Each structure stands twice: as structure tokens, then as C-alpha cells.
Amino acid sequence: MKNQAIRQILYIGLIGAFALSLWLYNNELYGDVFRFMLIPLGAMWLIQKRFIPLRALLVSCVIIFGIAFGLKLSFNYAAHTFMDSAWVMKVVEIARRPINGEFKGFPSGHTASAFIAAALAWQYLGVQWGVYLIVLAGFVGYSRILNLWHTPLQVCAGAILGFFGTLLVLKAVNKYLDKHSRKGI
């Protein structure tokens, strides 16, 4: 037990040192790298043969990314199809990227991805790792705002969709599996 605690502290320290050095080097690169937190998380669970969290990761990613990119495409389509309509343009304005004016900014996919990882860590690795990944994910969103790829609203939407959407997906999947596993008994 003591060795496991020491190992966790070591991992947290190494990840923190890497995150800090990457942020200081280039905060835009930090956001681009740490949006991929899901990959080492999934690889770790695959190596450990922990298939329940791995299944949760895959299902959450498909559903949450489907919603996020569905919204992005819908706003972009509406902006280009109904550009004559003033009220449609007012609605789709929330999706406009500050850096280039494209209507593909709502919600922030980088932030959603990072917060999916945080929610999965919270659920399957414990609160300590969950809080730690929430902090790292928060900096992903902050880097997107600093580098003018997203507005604060777009980042907040990505964070809420990623974190709370994942928790809702996990609850629904577990409820579904519980219901169907009892039928087989």
C-alpha cells in the first residue's frame, strides 16, 4: 500500500513537471498535447486489463464527441445556409471563433476531451486523480482562450459537456448494464 502511494505521488509529480514545463514553453502546445489525456488513460486501462473503465472511456468518447461535433457542424451549417436571417446569425454568433471568424467554435472540443478524461479519472481512479485532471483540463481550456481559438463561453460549454456529460453517460450505461445483466440471471 505504501509503495502504491509513493508511486502515485511520483506519477503526479512527473505529470505536473511535464505540464508546467510545456505550459511555460508554449501554452498553445500545452492545450494541443493535453487534449489527448484520454489516450494514456485508455492505454493504462488496456495494459492493466481493466475493461470496465476502458469500455466507459470508449462509450463516453463516442457519445460526447458526437454531441460536440454535431453542434459544431450544426452551427457552421446554420451560419452558411441562413446567413440572410438576422435572428439565426444572432444565435450562431456563439460559435464564431475569435481567431478566424469560422463558426466551428462551440463547444471547445479540446476542452471537452480533457474534461472527459477528468471525469473518467474521477470515477475510476478516485477523487485525488479526478481533481488533478480537472486542474490540467482547466489549463487546456485557458490555453484555448489565451490563443484566441475560443471564447470563455465556448470553453465552459466544452468543460460542462465533457465532465458532466461523461458522468451522465456513465450513469446511463451502468443503469442499462445493470438492468440487462439481471435479465440474464
matplotlib code that plots the C-alpha trace (Angstrom):
import matplotlib.pyplot as plt

x = [0.0, 2.8, 4.6, 1.4, 1.0, 4.7, 4.2, 1.1, 2.9, 5.7, 3.3, 1.5, 4.9, 6.2, 2.9, 2.9, 6.5, 5.8, 2.6, 4.4, 7.4, 5.1, 2.9, 6.0, 7.4, 4.3, 0.8, -0.9, 1.1, 0.1, -3.6, -2.9, -1.0, -3.1, -6.4, -5.0, -5.1, -7.6, -5.0, -2.6, -5.7, -7.1, -3.7, -3.2, -6.5, -5.8, -2.4, -3.9, -6.8, -9.4, -12.0, -14.9, -13.2, -11.9, -15.5, -16.7, -13.9, -14.9, -18.7, -18.2, -15.9, -18.3, -21.3, -19.7, -17.6, -20.7, -22.6, -19.7, -19.0, -22.7, -23.1, -20.1, -21.4, -24.9, -23.8, -21.5, -24.3, -26.8, -24.4, -23.7, -27.2, -29.2, -26.8, -29.6, -31.6, -30.6, -32.0, -30.2, -27.0, -27.5, -27.9, -24.9, -22.7, -21.8, -20.0, -17.8, -14.0, -12.2, -9.1, -10.6, -14.4, -15.3, -18.5, -16.8, -16.0, -19.0, -18.3, -14.5, -13.5, -10.1, -11.6, -14.4, -11.7, -9.7, -12.7, -13.9, -10.5, -11.0, -14.5, -13.2, -10.3, -12.7, -15.0, -12.4, -9.1, -10.6, -11.2, -7.4, -6.7, -10.1, -9.3, -5.8, -7.0, -9.7, -6.9, -4.9, -8.1, -8.8, -5.5, -6.4, -9.4, -7.5, -4.9, -7.7, -8.9, -5.4, -4.6, -8.0, -9.3, -12.3, -14.3, -14.9, -18.4, -17.2, -14.6, -17.2, -19.6, -16.8, -15.9, -19.5, -20.3, -17.0, -17.3, -21.0, -21.9, -19.4, -20.8, -24.4, -23.2, -21.6, -24.7, -26.9, -24.6, -24.3, -28.1, -28.6, -26.0, -27.5, -30.9, -29.8, -27.4, -30.3, -32.4, -29.7, -29.6]
y = [0.0, 2.4, 1.6, 2.4, 5.8, 6.6, 5.6, 7.8, 10.8, 10.2, 10.0, 13.2, 14.9, 13.8, 14.7, 18.1, 18.8, 17.9, 20.0, 23.0, 22.9, 22.5, 25.4, 27.7, 26.6, 27.2, 27.3, 26.7, 23.5, 22.6, 22.7, 20.7, 18.0, 17.7, 17.3, 13.8, 12.8, 10.1, 8.1, 7.4, 6.8, 4.2, 2.6, 2.3, 0.5, -1.7, -2.7, -3.3, -5.3, -3.0, -3.3, -1.7, 1.7, 1.2, 0.5, 3.6, 5.7, 4.4, 4.9, 8.3, 9.5, 8.3, 10.0, 13.2, 13.8, 13.0, 15.7, 18.2, 17.8, 17.6, 21.0, 22.4, 21.2, 22.4, 25.9, 26.0, 24.8, 27.3, 30.2, 29.4, 28.4, 31.0, 34.0, 36.2, 35.7, 38.2, 36.1, 32.9, 34.9, 36.1, 32.5, 31.1, 34.0, 32.0, 29.5, 32.1, 31.6, 34.8, 34.0, 33.5, 34.1, 30.5, 29.1, 26.0, 27.0, 25.9, 23.9, 23.6, 20.1, 20.3, 21.3, 18.6, 16.0, 17.0, 17.1, 13.6, 12.4, 14.2, 12.7, 9.2, 9.7, 11.0, 7.9, 5.2, 6.5, 8.4, 12.0, 12.8, 12.0, 13.5, 16.9, 16.8, 16.1, 18.8, 21.3, 20.1, 20.2, 23.7, 24.9, 23.3, 25.5, 28.5, 28.0, 27.9, 31.3, 32.8, 31.8, 33.2, 29.8, 30.0, 32.4, 31.7, 30.6, 28.0, 26.7, 26.5, 24.6, 22.2, 21.7, 21.1, 18.8, 16.8, 16.4, 16.3, 14.7, 11.9, 11.4, 11.2, 8.7, 6.6, 6.6, 5.7, 2.9, 1.4, 1.5, -0.1, -2.8, -3.5, -3.9, -6.2, -8.3, -9.1, -10.4, -13.0, -14.3]
z = [0.0, 0.9, -2.4, -4.3, -2.6, -3.3, -7.0, -7.3, -5.8, -8.3, -11.2, -10.2, -9.8, -13.2, -14.9, -13.1, -14.1, -17.7, -17.7, -16.2, -18.5, -21.5, -20.4, -19.8, -23.2, -25.2, -23.8, -27.1, -27.5, -23.9, -25.0, -28.1, -26.1, -23.0, -25.0, -25.6, -21.9, -22.9, -24.8, -21.9, -19.7, -22.1, -22.7, -18.9, -18.5, -21.5, -20.2, -16.7, -18.3, -16.7, -19.3, -17.5, -17.4, -20.9, -22.1, -20.3, -22.0, -25.5, -25.0, -23.4, -26.2, -29.0, -27.4, -26.1, -29.2, -31.3, -29.5, -29.6, -33.3, -34.1, -32.5, -34.3, -37.7, -37.0, -36.1, -39.1, -41.4, -40.0, -40.4, -44.0, -45.0, -43.2, -43.3, -44.6, -41.4, -38.6, -35.8, -36.9, -37.1, -33.6, -32.4, -34.2, -33.1, -30.0, -32.3, -34.0, -33.4, -32.3, -34.3, -37.8, -37.6, -38.5, -36.9, -35.6, -32.0, -30.0, -27.9, -27.5, -28.5, -26.9, -23.6, -23.8, -24.5, -21.5, -19.2, -20.4, -19.1, -15.8, -15.3, -16.0, -13.6, -11.0, -11.5, -11.8, -10.2, -7.3, -6.3, -6.0, -9.6, -10.7, -9.1, -10.5, -14.1, -13.6, -13.0, -16.0, -18.1, -16.9, -18.3, -21.7, -21.8, -20.6, -23.3, -25.9, -24.7, -24.5, -28.0, -29.3, -30.6, -28.3, -26.2, -22.5, -23.3, -25.8, -23.3, -20.5, -22.7, -23.7, -20.0, -18.9, -21.8, -21.2, -17.5, -16.7, -20.0, -19.2, -15.7, -17.2, -19.9, -17.2, -15.1, -18.1, -19.3, -15.8, -15.4, -18.7, -18.0, -14.5, -16.0, -18.7, -16.5, -14.1, -17.0, -17.8, -14.2]

ax = plt.figure().add_subplot(projection="3d")
ax.plot(x, y, z, "-o")
ax.set_aspect("equal")
plt.show()
